[in-house]
Amino acid sequence: MGGFLNWWDGVELWLTGLPFIAQTAVVMPVVLALAYGIAMVLDGALGNGIKLVRRVRHDDSDIER
C-alpha cells in the first residue's frame, strides 16, 4: 500500500505542477470515463430493480384475482 501511496503523491505533484489547461486535458478524460462507467452501472441496477418490482407487482396481482 505504501508503494501505491508514494506513486499517487508523485502523480499529484506532477499534476499540480502543470498549467491549468494541461491539467484539464489530463483530468477530464479520466473524470468523464468514470462518470460514464458509474452511469452505466446505475442504469443497469435501476433497470433490473424496475423489472424486479414489476415482476413482484404482477405476481401480487395474480394472487388477488
PDB file of N, CA, C and O in Angstrom:
ATOM      1  N   MET A   1       0.825  -1.191   0.000  1.00  0.00           N
ATOM      2  CA  MET A   1       0.000   0.000   0.000  1.00  0.00           C
ATOM      3  C   MET A   1       0.870   1.255   0.000  1.00  0.00           C
ATOM      4  O   MET A   1       0.522   2.267  -0.609  1.00  0.00           O
ATOM      5  N   GLY A   2       2.003   1.172   0.691  1.00  0.00           N
ATOM      6  CA  GLY A   2       2.891   2.336   0.755  1.00  0.00           C
ATOM      7  C   GLY A   2       3.432   2.720  -0.611  1.00  0.00           C
ATOM      8  O   GLY A   2       3.605   3.902  -0.908  1.00  0.00           O
ATOM      9  N   GLY A   3       3.702   1.710  -1.451  1.00  0.00           N
ATOM     10  CA  GLY A   3       4.196   1.999  -2.800  1.00  0.00           C
ATOM     11  C   GLY A   3       3.165   2.736  -3.632  1.00  0.00           C
ATOM     12  O   GLY A   3       3.489   3.679  -4.354  1.00  0.00           O
ATOM     13  N   PHE A   4       1.914   2.295  -3.524  1.00  0.00           N
ATOM     14  CA  PHE A   4       0.842   2.958  -4.267  1.00  0.00           C
ATOM     15  C   PHE A   4       0.671   4.398  -3.794  1.00  0.00           C
ATOM     16  O   PHE A   4       0.508   5.305  -4.611  1.00  0.00           O
ATOM     17  N   LEU A   5       0.709   4.612  -2.482  1.00  0.00           N
ATOM     18  CA  LEU A   5       0.541   5.969  -1.955  1.00  0.00           C
ATOM     19  C   LEU A   5       1.684   6.882  -2.377  1.00  0.00           C
ATOM     20  O   LEU A   5       1.465   8.056  -2.675  1.00  0.00           O
ATOM     21  N   ASN A   6       2.895   6.352  -2.403  1.00  0.00           N
ATOM     22  CA  ASN A   6       4.034   7.148  -2.879  1.00  0.00           C
ATOM     23  C   ASN A   6       3.866   7.494  -4.352  1.00  0.00           C
ATOM     24  O   ASN A   6       4.143   8.619  -4.768  1.00  0.00           O
ATOM     25  N   TRP A   7       3.408   6.511  -5.149  1.00  0.00           N
ATOM     26  CA  TRP A   7       3.176   6.770  -6.571  1.00  0.00           C
ATOM     27  C   TRP A   7       2.103   7.855  -6.737  1.00  0.00           C
ATOM     28  O   TRP A   7       2.253   8.773  -7.544  1.00  0.00           O
ATOM     29  N   TRP A   8       1.011   7.732  -5.955  1.00  0.00           N
ATOM     30  CA  TRP A   8      -0.078   8.703  -6.061  1.00  0.00           C
ATOM     31  C   TRP A   8       0.393  10.102  -5.671  1.00  0.00           C
ATOM     32  O   TRP A   8      -0.005  11.082  -6.300  1.00  0.00           O
ATOM     33  N   ASP A   9       1.224  10.206  -4.653  1.00  0.00           N
ATOM     34  CA  ASP A   9       1.777  11.508  -4.271  1.00  0.00           C
ATOM     35  C   ASP A   9       2.576  12.109  -5.425  1.00  0.00           C
ATOM     36  O   ASP A   9       2.492  13.310  -5.678  1.00  0.00           O
ATOM     37  N   GLY A  10       3.344  11.286  -6.117  1.00  0.00           N
ATOM     38  CA  GLY A  10       4.106  11.761  -7.274  1.00  0.00           C
ATOM     39  C   GLY A  10       3.199  12.238  -8.391  1.00  0.00           C
ATOM     40  O   GLY A  10       3.473  13.254  -9.029  1.00  0.00           O
ATOM     41  N   VAL A  11       2.118  11.506  -8.628  1.00  0.00           N
ATOM     42  CA  VAL A  11       1.169  11.909  -9.663  1.00  0.00           C
ATOM     43  C   VAL A  11       0.523  13.242  -9.296  1.00  0.00           C
ATOM     44  O   VAL A  11       0.376  14.123 -10.143  1.00  0.00           O
ATOM     45  N   GLU A  12       0.141  13.383  -8.037  1.00  0.00           N
ATOM     46  CA  GLU A  12      -0.467  14.644  -7.599  1.00  0.00           C
ATOM     47  C   GLU A  12       0.499  15.813  -7.776  1.00  0.00           C
ATOM     48  O   GLU A  12       0.111  16.880  -8.252  1.00  0.00           O
ATOM     49  N   LEU A  13       1.743  15.612  -7.396  1.00  0.00           N
ATOM     50  CA  LEU A  13       2.732  16.680  -7.551  1.00  0.00           C
ATOM     51  C   LEU A  13       2.933  17.027  -9.015  1.00  0.00           C
ATOM     52  O   LEU A  13       3.028  18.201  -9.374  1.00  0.00           O
ATOM     53  N   TRP A  14       2.996  16.006  -9.862  1.00  0.00           N
ATOM     54  CA  TRP A  14       3.175  16.255 -11.296  1.00  0.00           C
ATOM     55  C   TRP A  14       1.974  17.011 -11.848  1.00  0.00           C
ATOM     56  O   TRP A  14       2.132  17.963 -12.612  1.00  0.00           O
ATOM     57  N   LEU A  15       0.761  16.582 -11.457  1.00  0.00           N
ATOM     58  CA  LEU A  15      -0.446  17.197 -11.989  1.00  0.00           C
ATOM     59  C   LEU A  15      -0.600  18.642 -11.523  1.00  0.00           C
ATOM     60  O   LEU A  15      -0.989  19.509 -12.306  1.00  0.00           O
ATOM     61  N   THR A  16      -0.300  18.904 -10.260  1.00  0.00           N
ATOM     62  CA  THR A  16      -0.448  20.277  -9.767  1.00  0.00           C
ATOM     63  C   THR A  16       0.616  21.200 -10.346  1.00  0.00           C
ATOM     64  O   THR A  16       0.448  22.419 -10.329  1.00  0.00           O
ATOM     65  N   GLY A  17       1.697  20.644 -10.854  1.00  0.00           N
ATOM     66  CA  GLY A  17       2.730  21.465 -11.476  1.00  0.00           C
ATOM     67  C   GLY A  17       2.411  21.853 -12.910  1.00  0.00           C
ATOM     68  O   GLY A  17       3.083  22.713 -13.480  1.00  0.00           O
ATOM     69  N   LEU A  18       1.397  21.233 -13.504  1.00  0.00           N
ATOM     70  CA  LEU A  18       1.027  21.543 -14.881  1.00  0.00           C
ATOM     71  C   LEU A  18       0.201  22.821 -14.943  1.00  0.00           C
ATOM     72  O   LEU A  18      -0.466  23.177 -13.971  1.00  0.00           O
ATOM     73  N   PRO A  19       0.239  23.513 -16.076  1.00  0.00           N
ATOM     74  CA  PRO A  19      -0.663  24.654 -16.265  1.00  0.00           C
ATOM     75  C   PRO A  19      -2.122  24.191 -16.259  1.00  0.00           C
ATOM     76  O   PRO A  19      -2.407  23.012 -16.467  1.00  0.00           O
ATOM     77  N   PHE A  20      -3.035  25.124 -16.021  1.00  0.00           N
ATOM     78  CA  PHE A  20      -4.447  24.779 -15.868  1.00  0.00           C
ATOM     79  C   PHE A  20      -5.007  24.043 -17.078  1.00  0.00           C
ATOM     80  O   PHE A  20      -5.722  23.053 -16.922  1.00  0.00           O
ATOM     81  N   ILE A  21      -4.692  24.510 -18.273  1.00  0.00           N
ATOM     82  CA  ILE A  21      -5.226  23.883 -19.485  1.00  0.00           C
ATOM     83  C   ILE A  21      -4.721  22.444 -19.597  1.00  0.00           C
ATOM     84  O   ILE A  21      -5.484  21.552 -19.967  1.00  0.00           O
ATOM     85  N   ALA A  22      -3.463  22.211 -19.285  1.00  0.00           N
ATOM     86  CA  ALA A  22      -2.918  20.857 -19.332  1.00  0.00           C
ATOM     87  C   ALA A  22      -3.555  19.976 -18.252  1.00  0.00           C
ATOM     88  O   ALA A  22      -3.835  18.802 -18.493  1.00  0.00           O
ATOM     89  N   GLN A  23      -3.782  20.539 -17.069  1.00  0.00           N
ATOM     90  CA  GLN A  23      -4.476  19.784 -16.012  1.00  0.00           C
ATOM     91  C   GLN A  23      -5.859  19.349 -16.492  1.00  0.00           C
ATOM     92  O   GLN A  23      -6.266  18.204 -16.297  1.00  0.00           O
ATOM     93  N   THR A  24      -6.562  20.269 -17.111  1.00  0.00           N
ATOM     94  CA  THR A  24      -7.895  19.966 -17.610  1.00  0.00           C
ATOM     95  C   THR A  24      -7.845  18.878 -18.674  1.00  0.00           C
ATOM     96  O   THR A  24      -8.673  17.968 -18.678  1.00  0.00           O
ATOM     97  N   ALA A  25      -6.879  18.973 -19.568  1.00  0.00           N
ATOM     98  CA  ALA A  25      -6.756  17.983 -20.638  1.00  0.00           C
ATOM     99  C   ALA A  25      -6.420  16.600 -20.090  1.00  0.00           C
ATOM    100  O   ALA A  25      -6.799  15.597 -20.694  1.00  0.00           O
ATOM    101  N   VAL A  26      -5.729  16.524 -18.978  1.00  0.00           N
ATOM    102  CA  VAL A  26      -5.369  15.239 -18.382  1.00  0.00           C
ATOM    103  C   VAL A  26      -6.513  14.694 -17.526  1.00  0.00           C
ATOM    104  O   VAL A  26      -6.800  13.498 -17.568  1.00  0.00           O
ATOM    105  N   VAL A  27      -7.162  15.554 -16.757  1.00  0.00           N
ATOM    106  CA  VAL A  27      -8.156  15.110 -15.781  1.00  0.00           C
ATOM    107  C   VAL A  27      -9.510  14.811 -16.427  1.00  0.00           C
ATOM    108  O   VAL A  27     -10.162  13.839 -16.045  1.00  0.00           O
ATOM    109  N   MET A  28      -9.944  15.610 -17.383  1.00  0.00           N
ATOM    110  CA  MET A  28     -11.292  15.451 -17.925  1.00  0.00           C
ATOM    111  C   MET A  28     -11.562  14.094 -18.554  1.00  0.00           C
ATOM    112  O   MET A  28     -12.629  13.535 -18.300  1.00  0.00           O
ATOM    113  N   PRO A  29     -10.670  13.526 -19.354  1.00  0.00           N
ATOM    114  CA  PRO A  29     -10.968  12.186 -19.894  1.00  0.00           C
ATOM    115  C   PRO A  29     -11.151  11.139 -18.789  1.00  0.00           C
ATOM    116  O   PRO A  29     -12.002  10.256 -18.898  1.00  0.00           O
ATOM    117  N   VAL A  30     -10.359  11.243 -17.741  1.00  0.00           N
ATOM    118  CA  VAL A  30     -10.475  10.288 -16.630  1.00  0.00           C
ATOM    119  C   VAL A  30     -11.811  10.480 -15.922  1.00  0.00           C
ATOM    120  O   VAL A  30     -12.515   9.507 -15.650  1.00  0.00           O
ATOM    121  N   VAL A  31     -12.159  11.716 -15.625  1.00  0.00           N
ATOM    122  CA  VAL A  31     -13.416  12.006 -14.928  1.00  0.00           C
ATOM    123  C   VAL A  31     -14.613  11.604 -15.792  1.00  0.00           C
ATOM    124  O   VAL A  31     -15.574  11.023 -15.289  1.00  0.00           O
ATOM    125  N   LEU A  32     -14.558  11.907 -17.072  1.00  0.00           N
ATOM    126  CA  LEU A  32     -15.666  11.549 -17.956  1.00  0.00           C
ATOM    127  C   LEU A  32     -15.814  10.034 -18.082  1.00  0.00           C
ATOM    128  O   LEU A  32     -16.936   9.529 -18.107  1.00  0.00           O
ATOM    129  N   ALA A  33     -14.707   9.305 -18.163  1.00  0.00           N
ATOM    130  CA  ALA A  33     -14.766   7.843 -18.233  1.00  0.00           C
ATOM    131  C   ALA A  33     -15.354   7.267 -16.948  1.00  0.00           C
ATOM    132  O   ALA A  33     -16.177   6.353 -17.004  1.00  0.00           O
ATOM    133  N   LEU A  34     -14.947   7.784 -15.802  1.00  0.00           N
ATOM    134  CA  LEU A  34     -15.504   7.324 -14.531  1.00  0.00           C
ATOM    135  C   LEU A  34     -16.996   7.627 -14.439  1.00  0.00           C
ATOM    136  O   LEU A  34     -17.780   6.777 -14.017  1.00  0.00           O
ATOM    137  N   ALA A  35     -17.385   8.825 -14.829  1.00  0.00           N
ATOM    138  CA  ALA A  35     -18.797   9.203 -14.778  1.00  0.00           C
ATOM    139  C   ALA A  35     -19.623   8.313 -15.702  1.00  0.00           C
ATOM    140  O   ALA A  35     -20.726   7.900 -15.343  1.00  0.00           O
ATOM    141  N   TYR A  36     -19.099   8.020 -16.882  1.00  0.00           N
ATOM    142  CA  TYR A  36     -19.810   7.151 -17.823  1.00  0.00           C
ATOM    143  C   TYR A  36     -19.956   5.747 -17.243  1.00  0.00           C
ATOM    144  O   TYR A  36     -21.027   5.146 -17.329  1.00  0.00           O
ATOM    145  N   GLY A  37     -18.891   5.227 -16.657  1.00  0.00           N
ATOM    146  CA  GLY A  37     -18.939   3.900 -16.050  1.00  0.00           C
ATOM    147  C   GLY A  37     -19.937   3.827 -14.906  1.00  0.00           C
ATOM    148  O   GLY A  37     -20.704   2.870 -14.805  1.00  0.00           O
ATOM    149  N   ILE A  38     -19.927   4.832 -14.051  1.00  0.00           N
ATOM    150  CA  ILE A  38     -20.873   4.872 -12.931  1.00  0.00           C
ATOM    151  C   ILE A  38     -22.303   4.976 -13.447  1.00  0.00           C
ATOM    152  O   ILE A  38     -23.203   4.328 -12.913  1.00  0.00           O
ATOM    153  N   ALA A  39     -22.520   5.788 -14.484  1.00  0.00           N
ATOM    154  CA  ALA A  39     -23.862   5.932 -15.051  1.00  0.00           C
ATOM    155  C   ALA A  39     -24.342   4.615 -15.650  1.00  0.00           C
ATOM    156  O   ALA A  39     -25.518   4.275 -15.525  1.00  0.00           O
ATOM    157  N   MET A  40     -23.453   3.871 -16.299  1.00  0.00           N
ATOM    158  CA  MET A  40     -23.835   2.586 -16.882  1.00  0.00           C
ATOM    159  C   MET A  40     -24.222   1.587 -15.790  1.00  0.00           C
ATOM    160  O   MET A  40     -25.207   0.862 -15.927  1.00  0.00           O
ATOM    161  N   VAL A  41     -23.447   1.552 -14.714  1.00  0.00           N
ATOM    162  CA  VAL A  41     -23.746   0.632 -13.609  1.00  0.00           C
ATOM    163  C   VAL A  41     -25.076   1.005 -12.951  1.00  0.00           C
ATOM    164  O   VAL A  41     -25.905   0.134 -12.688  1.00  0.00           O
ATOM    165  N   LEU A  42     -25.277   2.281 -12.687  1.00  0.00           N
ATOM    166  CA  LEU A  42     -26.532   2.718 -12.068  1.00  0.00           C
ATOM    167  C   LEU A  42     -27.724   2.482 -12.986  1.00  0.00           C
ATOM    168  O   LEU A  42     -28.801   2.118 -12.516  1.00  0.00           O
ATOM    169  N   ASP A  43     -27.547   2.682 -14.282  1.00  0.00           N
ATOM    170  CA  ASP A  43     -28.622   2.439 -15.231  1.00  0.00           C
ATOM    171  C   ASP A  43     -29.008   0.960 -15.236  1.00  0.00           C
ATOM    172  O   ASP A  43     -30.192   0.624 -15.235  1.00  0.00           O
ATOM    173  N   GLY A  44     -28.017   0.089 -15.242  1.00  0.00           N
ATOM    174  CA  GLY A  44     -28.298  -1.344 -15.200  1.00  0.00           C
ATOM    175  C   GLY A  44     -28.971  -1.759 -13.908  1.00  0.00           C
ATOM    176  O   GLY A  44     -29.915  -2.550 -13.920  1.00  0.00           O
ATOM    177  N   ALA A  45     -28.488  -1.227 -12.788  1.00  0.00           N
ATOM    178  CA  ALA A  45     -29.079  -1.568 -11.492  1.00  0.00           C
ATOM    179  C   ALA A  45     -30.518  -1.054 -11.407  1.00  0.00           C
ATOM    180  O   ALA A  45     -31.400  -1.765 -10.924  1.00  0.00           O
ATOM    181  N   LEU A  46     -30.758   0.158 -11.865  1.00  0.00           N
ATOM    182  CA  LEU A  46     -32.114   0.709 -11.834  1.00  0.00           C
ATOM    183  C   LEU A  46     -33.040  -0.071 -12.759  1.00  0.00           C
ATOM    184  O   LEU A  46     -34.181  -0.356 -12.395  1.00  0.00           O
ATOM    185  N   GLY A  47     -32.563  -0.417 -13.949  1.00  0.00           N
ATOM    186  CA  GLY A  47     -33.373  -1.188 -14.884  1.00  0.00           C
ATOM    187  C   GLY A  47     -33.743  -2.550 -14.314  1.00  0.00           C
ATOM    188  O   GLY A  47     -34.891  -2.980 -14.426  1.00  0.00           O
ATOM    189  N   ASN A  48     -32.772  -3.232 -13.700  1.00  0.00           N
ATOM    190  CA  ASN A  48     -33.063  -4.526 -13.087  1.00  0.00           C
ATOM    191  C   ASN A  48     -33.987  -4.378 -11.886  1.00  0.00           C
ATOM    192  O   ASN A  48     -34.840  -5.234 -11.652  1.00  0.00           O
ATOM    193  N   GLY A  49     -33.827  -3.307 -11.127  1.00  0.00           N
ATOM    194  CA  GLY A  49     -34.714  -3.060  -9.996  1.00  0.00           C
ATOM    195  C   GLY A  49     -36.141  -2.826 -10.441  1.00  0.00           C
ATOM    196  O   GLY A  49     -37.075  -3.321  -9.811  1.00  0.00           O
ATOM    197  N   ILE A  50     -36.323  -2.080 -11.519  1.00  0.00           N
ATOM    198  CA  ILE A  50     -37.667  -1.830 -12.043  1.00  0.00           C
ATOM    199  C   ILE A  50     -38.287  -3.130 -12.549  1.00  0.00           C
ATOM    200  O   ILE A  50     -39.468  -3.383 -12.311  1.00  0.00           O
ATOM    201  N   LYS A  51     -37.505  -3.959 -13.245  1.00  0.00           N
ATOM    202  CA  LYS A  51     -38.019  -5.256 -13.709  1.00  0.00           C
ATOM    203  C   LYS A  51     -38.452  -6.124 -12.530  1.00  0.00           C
ATOM    204  O   LYS A  51     -39.488  -6.788 -12.579  1.00  0.00           O
ATOM    205  N   LEU A  52     -37.649  -6.110 -11.478  1.00  0.00           N
ATOM    206  CA  LEU A  52     -37.976  -6.902 -10.292  1.00  0.00           C
ATOM    207  C   LEU A  52     -39.261  -6.411  -9.637  1.00  0.00           C
ATOM    208  O   LEU A  52     -40.111  -7.216  -9.257  1.00  0.00           O
ATOM    209  N   VAL A  53     -39.406  -5.112  -9.503  1.00  0.00           N
ATOM    210  CA  VAL A  53     -40.620  -4.553  -8.893  1.00  0.00           C
ATOM    211  C   VAL A  53     -41.832  -4.881  -9.752  1.00  0.00           C
ATOM    212  O   VAL A  53     -42.883  -5.235  -9.216  1.00  0.00           O
ATOM    213  N   ARG A  54     -41.712  -4.772 -11.072  1.00  0.00           N
ATOM    214  CA  ARG A  54     -42.844  -5.104 -11.951  1.00  0.00           C
ATOM    215  C   ARG A  54     -43.206  -6.581 -11.830  1.00  0.00           C
ATOM    216  O   ARG A  54     -44.385  -6.935 -11.819  1.00  0.00           O
ATOM    217  N   ARG A  55     -42.190  -7.444 -11.739  1.00  0.00           N
ATOM    218  CA  ARG A  55     -42.450  -8.872 -11.614  1.00  0.00           C
ATOM    219  C   ARG A  55     -43.167  -9.167 -10.297  1.00  0.00           C
ATOM    220  O   ARG A  55     -44.111  -9.956 -10.262  1.00  0.00           O
ATOM    221  N   VAL A  56     -42.713  -8.531  -9.215  1.00  0.00           N
ATOM    222  CA  VAL A  56     -43.346  -8.740  -7.906  1.00  0.00           C
ATOM    223  C   VAL A  56     -44.781  -8.210  -7.929  1.00  0.00           C
ATOM    224  O   VAL A  56     -45.684  -8.875  -7.422  1.00  0.00           O
ATOM    225  N   ARG A  57     -45.003  -7.046  -8.496  1.00  0.00           N
ATOM    226  CA  ARG A  57     -46.359  -6.492  -8.574  1.00  0.00           C
ATOM    227  C   ARG A  57     -47.257  -7.357  -9.435  1.00  0.00           C
ATOM    228  O   ARG A  57     -48.427  -7.559  -9.111  1.00  0.00           O
ATOM    229  N   HIS A  58     -46.717  -7.869 -10.529  1.00  0.00           N
ATOM    230  CA  HIS A  58     -47.505  -8.720 -11.416  1.00  0.00           C
ATOM    231  C   HIS A  58     -47.893 -10.007 -10.697  1.00  0.00           C
ATOM    232  O   HIS A  58     -49.032 -10.461 -10.813  1.00  0.00           O
ATOM    233  N   ASP A  59     -46.958 -10.598  -9.955  1.00  0.00           N
ATOM    234  CA  ASP A  59     -47.258 -11.808  -9.192  1.00  0.00           C
ATOM    235  C   ASP A  59     -48.296 -11.528  -8.112  1.00  0.00           C
ATOM    236  O   ASP A  59     -49.167 -12.361  -7.860  1.00  0.00           O
ATOM    237  N   ASP A  60     -48.212 -10.359  -7.469  1.00  0.00           N
ATOM    238  CA  ASP A  60     -49.181  -9.992  -6.430  1.00  0.00           C
ATOM    239  C   ASP A  60     -50.575  -9.815  -7.020  1.00  0.00           C
ATOM    240  O   ASP A  60     -51.562 -10.186  -6.386  1.00  0.00           O
ATOM    241  N   SER A  61     -50.670  -9.253  -8.224  1.00  0.00           N
ATOM    242  CA  SER A  61     -51.981  -9.015  -8.828  1.00  0.00           C
ATOM    243  C   SER A  61     -52.624 -10.349  -9.234  1.00  0.00           C
ATOM    244  O   SER A  61     -53.850 -10.456  -9.243  1.00  0.00           O
ATOM    245  N   ASP A  62     -51.825 -11.359  -9.566  1.00  0.00           N
ATOM    246  CA  ASP A  62     -52.374 -12.674  -9.883  1.00  0.00           C
ATOM    247  C   ASP A  62     -52.952 -13.346  -8.643  1.00  0.00           C
ATOM    248  O   ASP A  62     -53.936 -14.080  -8.741  1.00  0.00           O
ATOM    249  N   ILE A  63     -52.363 -13.108  -7.498  1.00  0.00           N
ATOM    250  CA  ILE A  63     -52.837 -13.723  -6.251  1.00  0.00           C
ATOM    251  C   ILE A  63     -54.178 -13.114  -5.833  1.00  0.00           C
ATOM    252  O   ILE A  63     -55.047 -13.825  -5.330  1.00  0.00           O
ATOM    253  N   GLU A  64     -54.353 -11.803  -6.037  1.00  0.00           N
ATOM    254  CA  GLU A  64     -55.560 -11.119  -5.614  1.00  0.00           C
ATOM    255  C   GLU A  64     -56.767 -11.534  -6.448  1.00  0.00           C
ATOM    256  O   GLU A  64     -57.896 -11.455  -5.962  1.00  0.00           O
ATOM    257  N   ARG A  65     -56.564 -11.969  -7.676  1.00  0.00           N
ATOM    258  CA  ARG A  65     -57.689 -12.300  -8.553  1.00  0.00           C
ATOM    259  C   ARG A  65     -58.246 -13.628  -8.255  1.00  0.00           C
ATOM    260  O   ARG A  65     -59.199 -14.058  -8.905  1.00  0.00           O
TER     261      ARG A  65
END
